[in-house]
Amino acid sequence: HKILDVGCGKGELICRLYNMGFENVSGTDEYLPEEIDYGRDVKVMKQDLHKIGSNTYDFVMMHHVLEHIFFPEEELKECYRILKNKSFLMIRIPIKAFAWEKYKEDWVQLDAPRHFFTHTTVSMELLALKSGFKIFDIIFDSFAFQFEGSELYKRDIPLHDPETQKFYVSKEMFTRKERKVFKADSKRLNENKTGDQAIFYLYKE
């Protein structure tokens, strides 16, 4: 199957997939300085989806990309166009749910101004419908970061150490009991479909 990773950066994921046995993988990221060729037909193209032929791919994925796109409906329509029939588009994005209600402006995945949109399951259903897709499945995959990062913001602490620019280590910022609660709460929220990020499988008939 022919797989495309949209907004893939330098292509770490497609290289991992190739090493796992997926031989027909490529990526695209229009913000790269130049195309990257890893050999064996594993490439990261520097182009937007408009330049890709119709009915080209069996599977397209976007990992935390759609929230950075100013015209998401147009992007999904392009994904629909480049996909073959009976194929899937996988989208992973932050979701406004429990963490948003709890933390509001301190919710770590607001990530303004880098995120143009923060979606809900309803907004994703509308986007899918307008672009021709049907939602096949939704899997919530949030983790403790929704609490750890938001708690830091709530305390006016940045995610990165100002001097080293490295991420703060959670075990240095929170007690073992707090981290255990964050992890358990994240698991419960995913089971209840109220975690703060999700994977949407959109199907093209």
ChimeraX commands (.cxc) that place a marker at each C-alpha (Angstrom):
marker #1 position 0.00,0.00,0.00 radius 0.5
marker #1 position 1.14,3.51,-0.82 radius 0.5
marker #1 position 1.35,5.66,2.33 radius 0.5
marker #1 position 1.79,9.43,2.68 radius 0.5
marker #1 position 2.58,11.35,5.87 radius 0.5
marker #1 position 1.44,14.98,5.51 radius 0.5
marker #1 position 3.36,17.61,7.49 radius 0.5
marker #1 position 5.98,15.02,8.38 radius 0.5
marker #1 position 8.90,17.35,9.15 radius 0.5
marker #1 position 12.17,15.59,8.35 radius 0.5
marker #1 position 10.40,12.24,7.96 radius 0.5
marker #1 position 11.38,10.37,11.10 radius 0.5
marker #1 position 8.10,8.42,11.13 radius 0.5
marker #1 position 8.26,7.29,7.51 radius 0.5
marker #1 position 11.83,6.08,8.09 radius 0.5
marker #1 position 10.64,4.08,11.09 radius 0.5
marker #1 position 7.78,2.64,9.05 radius 0.5
marker #1 position 10.18,1.64,6.28 radius 0.5
marker #1 position 12.42,-0.12,8.78 radius 0.5
marker #1 position 9.33,-1.98,10.05 radius 0.5
marker #1 position 8.62,-3.29,6.55 radius 0.5
marker #1 position 6.41,-0.65,4.92 radius 0.5
marker #1 position 8.32,-0.16,1.69 radius 0.5
marker #1 position 6.07,2.31,-0.13 radius 0.5
marker #1 position 6.12,5.30,2.22 radius 0.5
marker #1 position 6.78,8.98,1.62 radius 0.5
marker #1 position 6.14,12.30,3.28 radius 0.5
marker #1 position 5.48,15.88,2.35 radius 0.5
marker #1 position 6.17,19.11,4.20 radius 0.5
marker #1 position 6.01,22.38,2.31 radius 0.5
marker #1 position 7.93,24.21,5.04 radius 0.5
marker #1 position 11.15,22.24,4.64 radius 0.5
marker #1 position 14.13,24.10,3.17 radius 0.5
marker #1 position 14.47,21.39,0.52 radius 0.5
marker #1 position 13.42,17.84,-0.38 radius 0.5
marker #1 position 15.02,15.00,1.59 radius 0.5
marker #1 position 15.88,11.73,-0.13 radius 0.5
marker #1 position 16.72,8.86,2.25 radius 0.5
marker #1 position 17.21,6.39,-0.58 radius 0.5
marker #1 position 15.19,3.28,-1.49 radius 0.5
marker #1 position 12.37,5.63,-2.65 radius 0.5
marker #1 position 11.84,6.99,0.88 radius 0.5
marker #1 position 11.50,10.73,0.34 radius 0.5
marker #1 position 10.13,13.82,2.00 radius 0.5
marker #1 position 8.76,16.11,-0.69 radius 0.5
marker #1 position 8.72,19.88,-0.33 radius 0.5
marker #1 position 5.26,20.58,-1.77 radius 0.5
marker #1 position 1.65,21.07,-0.84 radius 0.5
marker #1 position -1.09,18.58,-1.67 radius 0.5
marker #1 position -2.32,20.52,-4.72 radius 0.5
marker #1 position 0.66,19.24,-6.70 radius 0.5
marker #1 position -0.07,15.55,-5.98 radius 0.5
marker #1 position -2.09,13.54,-8.48 radius 0.5
marker #1 position -5.62,12.33,-7.74 radius 0.5
marker #1 position -6.28,8.77,-6.52 radius 0.5
marker #1 position -2.60,8.25,-5.69 radius 0.5
marker #1 position -2.46,6.94,-2.10 radius 0.5
marker #1 position -3.94,4.04,-0.16 radius 0.5
marker #1 position -3.45,5.68,3.22 radius 0.5
marker #1 position -2.79,9.31,4.23 radius 0.5
marker #1 position -1.95,10.41,7.76 radius 0.5
marker #1 position -1.61,13.75,9.54 radius 0.5
marker #1 position -0.10,13.68,13.03 radius 0.5
marker #1 position -0.83,16.91,14.90 radius 0.5
marker #1 position -0.87,18.90,11.67 radius 0.5
marker #1 position -4.48,19.93,11.02 radius 0.5
marker #1 position -4.61,22.33,13.98 radius 0.5
marker #1 position -1.75,24.29,12.35 radius 0.5
marker #1 position -3.58,24.69,9.01 radius 0.5
marker #1 position -5.52,27.89,8.38 radius 0.5
marker #1 position -7.96,26.33,5.89 radius 0.5
marker #1 position -8.66,22.82,7.26 radius 0.5
marker #1 position -11.67,22.10,5.04 radius 0.5
marker #1 position -9.67,22.75,1.88 radius 0.5
marker #1 position -6.84,20.55,3.20 radius 0.5
marker #1 position -9.22,17.66,3.87 radius 0.5
marker #1 position -10.71,18.00,0.40 radius 0.5
marker #1 position -7.21,17.69,-1.04 radius 0.5
marker #1 position -6.61,14.59,1.09 radius 0.5
marker #1 position -9.88,13.16,-0.25 radius 0.5
marker #1 position -8.77,13.86,-3.82 radius 0.5
marker #1 position -5.34,12.21,-3.53 radius 0.5
marker #1 position -6.73,9.10,-1.80 radius 0.5
marker #1 position -7.92,6.08,-3.72 radius 0.5
marker #1 position -11.47,4.86,-3.17 radius 0.5
marker #1 position -12.06,2.66,-0.13 radius 0.5
marker #1 position -9.09,4.20,1.65 radius 0.5
marker #1 position -8.44,6.00,4.92 radius 0.5
marker #1 position -7.20,9.35,6.14 radius 0.5
marker #1 position -5.90,9.26,9.71 radius 0.5
marker #1 position -5.83,12.54,11.66 radius 0.5
marker #1 position -4.40,13.02,15.15 radius 0.5
marker #1 position -5.29,16.33,16.80 radius 0.5
marker #1 position -5.92,17.98,20.18 radius 0.5
marker #1 position -9.58,17.93,21.24 radius 0.5
marker #1 position -11.42,20.43,23.41 radius 0.5
marker #1 position -12.88,18.29,26.18 radius 0.5
marker #1 position -12.26,17.81,29.90 radius 0.5
marker #1 position -8.81,19.44,30.07 radius 0.5
marker #1 position -10.13,22.53,28.29 radius 0.5
marker #1 position -13.04,22.81,30.71 radius 0.5
marker #1 position -10.71,22.36,33.68 radius 0.5
marker #1 position -7.89,24.70,32.68 radius 0.5
marker #1 position -9.38,27.09,30.09 radius 0.5
marker #1 position -6.62,29.52,28.98 radius 0.5
marker #1 position -4.01,27.39,30.79 radius 0.5
marker #1 position -4.85,24.27,28.78 radius 0.5
marker #1 position -1.48,23.28,27.35 radius 0.5
marker #1 position -2.80,22.22,23.94 radius 0.5
marker #1 position -4.27,25.61,23.13 radius 0.5
marker #1 position -0.69,26.37,22.06 radius 0.5
marker #1 position -1.50,29.82,20.71 radius 0.5
marker #1 position -0.56,31.24,18.29 radius 0.5
marker #1 position 0.75,28.07,16.60 radius 0.5
marker #1 position -2.65,26.37,16.67 radius 0.5
marker #1 position -5.17,28.13,14.45 radius 0.5
marker #1 position -8.04,25.84,15.49 radius 0.5
marker #1 position -8.94,23.70,18.49 radius 0.5
marker #1 position -11.44,21.10,17.39 radius 0.5
marker #1 position -14.18,19.09,19.04 radius 0.5
marker #1 position -15.55,15.76,17.87 radius 0.5
marker #1 position -18.53,17.69,16.45 radius 0.5
marker #1 position -16.38,20.08,14.41 radius 0.5
marker #1 position -14.43,17.12,13.03 radius 0.5
marker #1 position -17.66,15.39,12.06 radius 0.5
marker #1 position -18.70,18.53,10.18 radius 0.5
marker #1 position -15.32,18.83,8.45 radius 0.5
marker #1 position -15.44,15.19,7.41 radius 0.5
marker #1 position -18.94,15.58,6.00 radius 0.5
marker #1 position -18.07,18.75,4.05 radius 0.5
marker #1 position -14.97,17.16,2.53 radius 0.5
marker #1 position -16.66,13.92,1.47 radius 0.5
marker #1 position -15.42,11.56,4.19 radius 0.5
marker #1 position -17.25,9.38,6.67 radius 0.5
marker #1 position -15.83,9.00,10.18 radius 0.5
marker #1 position -15.04,5.32,10.57 radius 0.5
marker #1 position -13.63,5.41,14.10 radius 0.5
marker #1 position -12.35,7.76,16.82 radius 0.5
marker #1 position -9.70,6.66,19.31 radius 0.5
marker #1 position -8.72,8.92,22.21 radius 0.5
marker #1 position -5.01,8.79,22.97 radius 0.5
marker #1 position -4.38,11.59,25.46 radius 0.5
marker #1 position -1.79,11.16,28.20 radius 0.5
marker #1 position -0.55,12.81,31.39 radius 0.5
marker #1 position 0.86,15.80,29.49 radius 0.5
marker #1 position -2.62,17.34,29.43 radius 0.5
marker #1 position -2.37,17.73,33.21 radius 0.5
marker #1 position 1.37,18.22,33.65 radius 0.5
marker #1 position 1.70,20.93,30.99 radius 0.5
marker #1 position -1.51,22.69,32.04 radius 0.5
marker #1 position -0.52,22.66,35.69 radius 0.5
marker #1 position 2.80,24.28,34.80 radius 0.5
marker #1 position 1.02,27.02,32.84 radius 0.5
marker #1 position -1.42,27.49,35.70 radius 0.5
marker #1 position 1.58,28.16,37.96 radius 0.5
marker #1 position 3.15,30.52,35.37 radius 0.5
marker #1 position 5.94,28.04,34.63 radius 0.5
marker #1 position 6.94,27.52,30.95 radius 0.5
marker #1 position 7.35,24.05,29.46 radius 0.5
marker #1 position 11.02,24.71,28.71 radius 0.5
marker #1 position 13.81,25.74,31.01 radius 0.5
marker #1 position 14.60,29.35,29.93 radius 0.5
marker #1 position 18.36,28.72,30.16 radius 0.5
marker #1 position 18.74,25.28,28.57 radius 0.5
marker #1 position 15.55,25.34,26.41 radius 0.5
marker #1 position 15.00,21.71,27.43 radius 0.5
marker #1 position 11.62,20.38,28.52 radius 0.5
marker #1 position 11.16,20.22,32.25 radius 0.5
marker #1 position 11.24,16.62,33.49 radius 0.5
marker #1 position 7.85,15.77,35.02 radius 0.5
marker #1 position 9.34,13.79,37.92 radius 0.5
marker #1 position 11.24,16.92,38.95 radius 0.5
marker #1 position 8.14,19.10,38.85 radius 0.5
marker #1 position 5.50,16.75,40.31 radius 0.5
marker #1 position 5.39,14.18,43.07 radius 0.5
marker #1 position 5.14,10.48,42.31 radius 0.5
marker #1 position 1.57,10.52,43.64 radius 0.5
marker #1 position 0.60,13.42,41.37 radius 0.5
marker #1 position 2.07,11.73,38.30 radius 0.5
marker #1 position 0.25,8.51,39.15 radius 0.5
marker #1 position -3.05,10.40,39.40 radius 0.5
marker #1 position -2.42,12.23,36.11 radius 0.5
marker #1 position -1.74,8.93,34.35 radius 0.5
marker #1 position -4.82,7.22,35.81 radius 0.5
marker #1 position -7.06,10.20,35.01 radius 0.5
marker #1 position -5.79,10.28,31.42 radius 0.5
marker #1 position -6.60,6.61,30.96 radius 0.5
marker #1 position -10.09,7.14,32.38 radius 0.5
marker #1 position -10.72,10.16,30.13 radius 0.5
marker #1 position -9.69,8.20,27.05 radius 0.5
marker #1 position -12.07,5.41,27.99 radius 0.5
marker #1 position -14.84,7.99,28.44 radius 0.5
marker #1 position -13.91,9.67,25.12 radius 0.5
marker #1 position -13.10,12.94,26.86 radius 0.5
marker #1 position -9.30,12.98,26.58 radius 0.5
marker #1 position -7.63,16.04,25.10 radius 0.5
marker #1 position -6.42,14.42,21.88 radius 0.5
marker #1 position -7.80,11.83,19.50 radius 0.5
marker #1 position -7.18,9.86,16.32 radius 0.5
marker #1 position -9.88,10.18,13.64 radius 0.5
marker #1 position -10.11,7.55,10.91 radius 0.5
marker #1 position -11.88,9.11,7.93 radius 0.5
marker #1 position -13.06,6.80,5.15 radius 0.5
marker #1 position -13.36,7.54,1.43 radius 0.5
marker #1 position -15.91,5.25,-0.17 radius 0.5
marker link #1:1,2 radius 0.2
marker link #1:2,3 radius 0.2
marker link #1:3,4 radius 0.2
marker link #1:4,5 radius 0.2
marker link #1:5,6 radius 0.2
marker link #1:6,7 radius 0.2
marker link #1:7,8 radius 0.2
marker link #1:8,9 radius 0.2
marker link #1:9,10 radius 0.2
marker link #1:10,11 radius 0.2
marker link #1:11,12 radius 0.2
marker link #1:12,13 radius 0.2
marker link #1:13,14 radius 0.2
marker link #1:14,15 radius 0.2
marker link #1:15,16 radius 0.2
marker link #1:16,17 radius 0.2
marker link #1:17,18 radius 0.2
marker link #1:18,19 radius 0.2
marker link #1:19,20 radius 0.2
marker link #1:20,21 radius 0.2
marker link #1:21,22 radius 0.2
marker link #1:22,23 radius 0.2
marker link #1:23,24 radius 0.2
marker link #1:24,25 radius 0.2
marker link #1:25,26 radius 0.2
marker link #1:26,27 radius 0.2
marker link #1:27,28 radius 0.2
marker link #1:28,29 radius 0.2
marker link #1:29,30 radius 0.2
marker link #1:30,31 radius 0.2
marker link #1:31,32 radius 0.2
marker link #1:32,33 radius 0.2
marker link #1:33,34 radius 0.2
marker link #1:34,35 radius 0.2
marker link #1:35,36 radius 0.2
marker link #1:36,37 radius 0.2
marker link #1:37,38 radius 0.2
marker link #1:38,39 radius 0.2
marker link #1:39,40 radius 0.2
marker link #1:40,41 radius 0.2
marker link #1:41,42 radius 0.2
marker link #1:42,43 radius 0.2
marker link #1:43,44 radius 0.2
marker link #1:44,45 radius 0.2
marker link #1:45,46 radius 0.2
marker link #1:46,47 radius 0.2
marker link #1:47,48 radius 0.2
marker link #1:48,49 radius 0.2
marker link #1:49,50 radius 0.2
marker link #1:50,51 radius 0.2
marker link #1:51,52 radius 0.2
marker link #1:52,53 radius 0.2
marker link #1:53,54 radius 0.2
marker link #1:54,55 radius 0.2
marker link #1:55,56 radius 0.2
marker link #1:56,57 radius 0.2
marker link #1:57,58 radius 0.2
marker link #1:58,59 radius 0.2
marker link #1:59,60 radius 0.2
marker link #1:60,61 radius 0.2
marker link #1:61,62 radius 0.2
marker link #1:62,63 radius 0.2
marker link #1:63,64 radius 0.2
marker link #1:64,65 radius 0.2
marker link #1:65,66 radius 0.2
marker link #1:66,67 radius 0.2
marker link #1:67,68 radius 0.2
marker link #1:68,69 radius 0.2
marker link #1:69,70 radius 0.2
marker link #1:70,71 radius 0.2
marker link #1:71,72 radius 0.2
marker link #1:72,73 radius 0.2
marker link #1:73,74 radius 0.2
marker link #1:74,75 radius 0.2
marker link #1:75,76 radius 0.2
marker link #1:76,77 radius 0.2
marker link #1:77,78 radius 0.2
marker link #1:78,79 radius 0.2
marker link #1:79,80 radius 0.2
marker link #1:80,81 radius 0.2
marker link #1:81,82 radius 0.2
marker link #1:82,83 radius 0.2
marker link #1:83,84 radius 0.2
marker link #1:84,85 radius 0.2
marker link #1:85,86 radius 0.2
marker link #1:86,87 radius 0.2
marker link #1:87,88 radius 0.2
marker link #1:88,89 radius 0.2
marker link #1:89,90 radius 0.2
marker link #1:90,91 radius 0.2
marker link #1:91,92 radius 0.2
marker link #1:92,93 radius 0.2
marker link #1:93,94 radius 0.2
marker link #1:94,95 radius 0.2
marker link #1:95,96 radius 0.2
marker link #1:96,97 radius 0.2
marker link #1:97,98 radius 0.2
marker link #1:98,99 radius 0.2
marker link #1:99,100 radius 0.2
marker link #1:100,101 radius 0.2
marker link #1:101,102 radius 0.2
marker link #1:102,103 radius 0.2
marker link #1:103,104 radius 0.2
marker link #1:104,105 radius 0.2
marker link #1:105,106 radius 0.2
marker link #1:106,107 radius 0.2
marker link #1:107,108 radius 0.2
marker link #1:108,109 radius 0.2
marker link #1:109,110 radius 0.2
marker link #1:110,111 radius 0.2
marker link #1:111,112 radius 0.2
marker link #1:112,113 radius 0.2
marker link #1:113,114 radius 0.2
marker link #1:114,115 radius 0.2
marker link #1:115,116 radius 0.2
marker link #1:116,117 radius 0.2
marker link #1:117,118 radius 0.2
marker link #1:118,119 radius 0.2
marker link #1:119,120 radius 0.2
marker link #1:120,121 radius 0.2
marker link #1:121,122 radius 0.2
marker link #1:122,123 radius 0.2
marker link #1:123,124 radius 0.2
marker link #1:124,125 radius 0.2
marker link #1:125,126 radius 0.2
marker link #1:126,127 radius 0.2
marker link #1:127,128 radius 0.2
marker link #1:128,129 radius 0.2
marker link #1:129,130 radius 0.2
marker link #1:130,131 radius 0.2
marker link #1:131,132 radius 0.2
marker link #1:132,133 radius 0.2
marker link #1:133,134 radius 0.2
marker link #1:134,135 radius 0.2
marker link #1:135,136 radius 0.2
marker link #1:136,137 radius 0.2
marker link #1:137,138 radius 0.2
marker link #1:138,139 radius 0.2
marker link #1:139,140 radius 0.2
marker link #1:140,141 radius 0.2
marker link #1:141,142 radius 0.2
marker link #1:142,143 radius 0.2
marker link #1:143,144 radius 0.2
marker link #1:144,145 radius 0.2
marker link #1:145,146 radius 0.2
marker link #1:146,147 radius 0.2
marker link #1:147,148 radius 0.2
marker link #1:148,149 radius 0.2
marker link #1:149,150 radius 0.2
marker link #1:150,151 radius 0.2
marker link #1:151,152 radius 0.2
marker link #1:152,153 radius 0.2
marker link #1:153,154 radius 0.2
marker link #1:154,155 radius 0.2
marker link #1:155,156 radius 0.2
marker link #1:156,157 radius 0.2
marker link #1:157,158 radius 0.2
marker link #1:158,159 radius 0.2
marker link #1:159,160 radius 0.2
marker link #1:160,161 radius 0.2
marker link #1:161,162 radius 0.2
marker link #1:162,163 radius 0.2
marker link #1:163,164 radius 0.2
marker link #1:164,165 radius 0.2
marker link #1:165,166 radius 0.2
marker link #1:166,167 radius 0.2
marker link #1:167,168 radius 0.2
marker link #1:168,169 radius 0.2
marker link #1:169,170 radius 0.2
marker link #1:170,171 radius 0.2
marker link #1:171,172 radius 0.2
marker link #1:172,173 radius 0.2
marker link #1:173,174 radius 0.2
marker link #1:174,175 radius 0.2
marker link #1:175,176 radius 0.2
marker link #1:176,177 radius 0.2
marker link #1:177,178 radius 0.2
marker link #1:178,179 radius 0.2
marker link #1:179,180 radius 0.2
marker link #1:180,181 radius 0.2
marker link #1:181,182 radius 0.2
marker link #1:182,183 radius 0.2
marker link #1:183,184 radius 0.2
marker link #1:184,185 radius 0.2
marker link #1:185,186 radius 0.2
marker link #1:186,187 radius 0.2
marker link #1:187,188 radius 0.2
marker link #1:188,189 radius 0.2
marker link #1:189,190 radius 0.2
marker link #1:190,191 radius 0.2
marker link #1:191,192 radius 0.2
marker link #1:192,193 radius 0.2
marker link #1:193,194 radius 0.2
marker link #1:194,195 radius 0.2
marker link #1:195,196 radius 0.2
marker link #1:196,197 radius 0.2
marker link #1:197,198 radius 0.2
marker link #1:198,199 radius 0.2
marker link #1:199,200 radius 0.2
marker link #1:200,201 radius 0.2
marker link #1:201,202 radius 0.2
marker link #1:202,203 radius 0.2
marker link #1:203,204 radius 0.2
marker link #1:204,205 radius 0.2
view
